């Protein structure tokens, strides 16, 4: 935005300060993110997440089947 204003008004000093602040914030963000890289690498892949989801769905289906069986026994006994 300041670059656009600099076309009509010579505010190059303000533009330089803003660009310098932007660079400082960008570098600080990059340095702050460095410790997070190992944690990001450890995140499971989409294939691993699909496998876990399928395993969980299978476990839920097993539990539902067992619950229905138990309900059937309860109803049978009166």
Contact map, one row per residue, 1 for C-alpha under 8 A:
111110000000000000000000000000000000000000000000000000000000000000000000000000
111111000010011000000000000000000000000000000000000000000000000000000000000000
111111100000001000000000000000000000000000000000000000000000000000000000000000
111111110000000000000000000000000000000000000000000000000000000000000000000000
111111111010000000000000000000000000000000000000000000000000000000000000000000
011111111111001000000000000000000000000000000000000000000000000000000000000000
001111111100000000000000000000000000000000000000000000000000000000000000000000
000111111100000000000000000000000000000000000000000000000000000000000000000000
000011111110000000000000000000000000000000000000000000000000000000000000000000
000001111111000000000000000000000000000000000000000000000000000000000000000000
010011001111111000000000000000000000000000000000000000000000000000000000000000
000001000111111100000000000000000000000000000000000000000000000000000000000000
000000000011111110000000000000000000000000000000000000000000000000000000000000
010000000011111111000000000000000000000000000000000000000000000000000000000000
011001000011111111100000000000000000000000000000000000000000000000000000000000
000000000001111111110000000000000000000000000000000000000000000000000000000000
000000000000111111111000000000000000000000000000000000000000000000000000000000
000000000000011111111100000000000000000000000000000000000000000000000000000000
000000000000001111111110000000000000000000000000000000000000000000000000000000
000000000000000111111111000000000000000000000000000000000000000000000000000000
000000000000000011111111100000000000000000000000000000000000000000000000000000
000000000000000001111111110000000000000000000000000000000000000000000000000000
000000000000000000111111111000000000000000000000000000000000000000000000000000
000000000000000000011111111100000000000000000000000000000000000000000000000000
000000000000000000001111111110000000000000000000000000000000000000000000000000
000000000000000000000111111111000000000000000000000000000000000000000000000000
000000000000000000000011111111100000000000000000000000000000000000000000000000
000000000000000000000001111111110000000000000000000000000000000000000000000000
000000000000000000000000111111111000000000000000000000000000000000000000000000
000000000000000000000000011111111100000000000000000000000000000000000000000000
000000000000000000000000001111111100000000000000000000000000000000000000000000
000000000000000000000000000111111111000000000000000000000000000000000000000000
000000000000000000000000000011111111100000000000000000000000000000000000000000
000000000000000000000000000001111111100000000000000000000000000000000000000000
000000000000000000000000000000011111111000000000000000000000000000000000000000
000000000000000000000000000000011111111100000000000000000000000000000000000000
000000000000000000000000000000001111111110000000000000000000000000000000000000
000000000000000000000000000000000011111111000000000000000000000000000000000000
000000000000000000000000000000000011111111100000000000000000000000000000000000
000000000000000000000000000000000001111111100000000000000000000000000000000000
000000000000000000000000000000000000111111100000000000000000000000000000000000
000000000000000000000000000000000000011111110000000000000000000000000000000000
000000000000000000000000000000000000001111111000000000000000000000000000000000
000000000000000000000000000000000000000001111111100000000000000000000000000000
000000000000000000000000000000000000000000111111100000000000000000000000000000
000000000000000000000000000000000000000000011111110000000000000000000000000000
000000000000000000000000000000000000000000011111111000000000000000000000000000
000000000000000000000000000000000000000000011111111100000000000000000000000000
000000000000000000000000000000000000000000011111111110000000000000000000000000
000000000000000000000000000000000000000000000111111111000000000000000000000000
000000000000000000000000000000000000000000000011111111100000000000000000000000
000000000000000000000000000000000000000000000001111111110000000000000000000000
000000000000000000000000000000000000000000000000111111111000000000000000000000
000000000000000000000000000000000000000000000000011111111100000000000000000000
000000000000000000000000000000000000000000000000001111111110000000000000000000
000000000000000000000000000000000000000000000000000111111111000000000000000000
000000000000000000000000000000000000000000000000000011111111100000000000000000
000000000000000000000000000000000000000000000000000001111111110000000000000000
000000000000000000000000000000000000000000000000000000111111111000000000000000
000000000000000000000000000000000000000000000000000000011111111100000000000000
000000000000000000000000000000000000000000000000000000001111111110000000000000
000000000000000000000000000000000000000000000000000000000111111111000000000000
000000000000000000000000000000000000000000000000000000000011111111100000000000
000000000000000000000000000000000000000000000000000000000001111111110000000000
000000000000000000000000000000000000000000000000000000000000111111111000000000
000000000000000000000000000000000000000000000000000000000000011111111100000000
000000000000000000000000000000000000000000000000000000000000001111111110000000
000000000000000000000000000000000000000000000000000000000000000111111111000000
000000000000000000000000000000000000000000000000000000000000000011111111100000
000000000000000000000000000000000000000000000000000000000000000001111111110000
000000000000000000000000000000000000000000000000000000000000000000111111111000
000000000000000000000000000000000000000000000000000000000000000000011111111100
000000000000000000000000000000000000000000000000000000000000000000001111111110
000000000000000000000000000000000000000000000000000000000000000000000111111111
000000000000000000000000000000000000000000000000000000000000000000000011111111
000000000000000000000000000000000000000000000000000000000000000000000001111111
000000000000000000000000000000000000000000000000000000000000000000000000111111
000000000000000000000000000000000000000000000000000000000000000000000000011111
